[in-house]
Amino acid sequence: MLHGIMTTLASHDPLGHVVNQSAVTNEKGYWLWSGNQGTLVLSGVILIVVGLWAASKIKTGTEEKGADAYITSNRFAHMVEVIVAYLREEVVRPLLHDRADKFMPILLTFFFFILVNNVLGLAPIRDLLEIAGIHKVWIGGTATQNIWVTGALALLSGLLFNFAAVFRLGPVGFVKHMLGGLPWYMAPIALLLLTIEAAGQFIIKPFALALRLFANMTAGHVLIATLFLSSGAAISAISRGEGTGSSYAAIGISVVGSILLTFLELFVALLQAFVFMFLTTIFISLMDHHDEHAHEHGHEHAIGHEAA
């Protein structure tokens, strides 16, 4: 067991602890199943099971309970309720106003799905399986570190805020919005502006969402994996009788640094889930011209959050 732990920690490639790896391939070498797919399935199961359980604890009880019927009966469920209420009333409603309740299900799905996957990425599932001698890893790795996963999430977000704009403004109003109200005699400039706006709306915004989540979830994990790599090498040297005082110092620094970085990564996991949901909400609100005052208020609210 100790040899397996040291071998895992002393892996020559720290990215092996982070990136996606195949579990099943066909005769042509194409991946049929990977660790990230297992993590995505697990996160979906967690969301469904925990979501239904929390909803049962949050929902209003029968009249015989009196005032207790309106009290959430579990602390964890209460925490979920507080998070949902805060996101709805303090983040989404000031931006979307009358449409807040309509978009909350999909926005909350983005938030909790990304959050659960971020947290699962911090769990050493793959390493524990490898230490146990299971080398076909059906689950493990950080799914939100996979650019294909973040790209799919960003694609869904892009479809959401673009379809929301078309349904809100109509196809003609959607195009007029991107033209910025330019008169017909400025057609050449309008065509250039439309090209730029279309690129931003359909390509740049989703790409930024995908890249932001991918980069943030990669950087911290690689740094932690590198610390484990140095401590694993030091442990191996000590086990061979080649260790020095610097080897023990490297182990101490790596352990302390890894613990501190893990707490930081927990915060980043929550922050990045919030940022993805919040930016999606902003992109929906910025295409709403039915209420100029609400649009300006929402834009100021967005700037305030970004400044914070």
Secondary structure by P-SEA (a helix, b strand, c coil): caaaaaaaaaccccccccbbbbccccccccccccaaaaaaaaaaaaaaaaaaaaaaaaccccccccccccccccaaaaaaaaaaaaaaccccccccccccccaaaaaaaaaaaaaaaaaaaacaaaaaaaaaccccccccccccccaaaaaaaaaaaaaaaaaaaaaaccaaaaaaaaaccccccaaaaaaaaaaaaaaaaccaaaaaaaaaaaaaaaaaaaaaaaaaaaaaaaaaaaaaccccaaaaaaaaaaaaaaaaaaaaaaaaaaaaaaaaaaaaaaaaaaaccccaaaaaaaaaaaaaaaac
